[in-house]
Every structure is written in structure tokens, then in C-alpha cells.
Amino acid sequence: MSKTAENLPLGNEELDERRIRIGETAILLLIACVIGTIANHVSTGTGAFEALPGMAFLYLCSVVGLMLARFVPFYLPAVAWVSLIAIVATIPGVPGSDWVVRQADKINFLSLATPALAYGGLALSAKEFAIARSSGWKIVIVAICVMLGTYMGSVVIADLTLRLF
């Protein structure tokens, strides 16, 4: 049985992708593309005009994916629609796929993720601040231990992998 917008099991109606405003989200995506283009230039030295076709393709995939998530009669998350569109557009043999791949090669996807992850880390709500205040100083020690342990675990795995190969 497919899910519709009326019976999605989401407690917060803001999270329902079928209710987002496409125009407003498209403008926010455009701002993200500008920031991503700047980050791409800083990390790779690729000029904005050189990366523009690839970034425009990513923007187009994102907007079309959002529209499909909103208007298609069965529920599939927007990220799945965006991924499907990009995958189909880059399948060898699909008309224009070679051009799309060449343009996307000019974009460093890690440099696109960095501003998004930084925003995610900075976007704390009042509820999260209240939780941090009520947790006290012990949560800081736990957070430091978790971050240090995660970092050290990553270092050990990377070191072992590099030594083996």
C-alpha cells in the first residue's frame, strides 16, 4: 500500500515533503549552489563559469526531484527522486550522459558537502540548547570523549588500511 500525504506517519507536518514550497526551496537551493560554487573554486581552483554547467545540472536535478516528491501520487523521498534523476542522466548510452559526466567532473563533491555540514552543525534550535543546559558539564566531557574516540578509531582504521594496501 502506498503512502499519501494524508497518512504519512510524521508527527511534525513541517517534515512532510509534499507540503514544502517549491519556489522558496528552489531559491534556497540556488543560494546553496552559489556557496557550493565558491567552495568548489576555493578547493579546486575551477572557475565559476567552468563549473556552472555541472552546478546547473545538480540544481535542476534537485528542483525536479522536489517537484516529483511533491506531485507524484505515491510517496518517495525527495532525495530518492534526485538520486534517480541523476543516475538515469549519467547512465552510459543515455543521450547527453557523456556531457553530464564531463561537467560533473569539474565539481568537487566534498567541497559541496563542507558548507552543508557546517550549516547543519551550526543550526541548533532552542530545544537543543535547553537540553545542553540541563545536561550540565558532564555532557561536555562525554562529547569530547566521543569525538576523540571517533577520531582515533578513524585514524587506526586508515592506518591499517594504508599499511595493508
C-alpha angles and dihedrals in degrees: 000000000000123000121239130197091261097056103036109134095233119132092199114059090202089071094057105108091204090068101049119116106246095202094051092045091048090056091049089049089051090054089049089051091053091050089045091051090052091048090048091052092049094048101040107016090236110150121243093243091049092052094040098093092050092046090047089053091051090048092049092049090050096049094044090048091052091049092050091048089053103042108029109101095233126060121254120150117255092241089059092051092048091049093048092051093049093045093050092046091055100044109121109252096032108119110262095010093121091055092047092051092048091051094045090051088067091064122080102215093198089061088054092052096051098070091042092052091045090053090048090053093049097043098091120158129218089255091058091049090050090052091049092049093049092047093062130202095319092073089060091057091047091049092050091049092049093049093045092047092048091049094047091046090052091049092051093048092047092047093049092047093049092048092050096048 
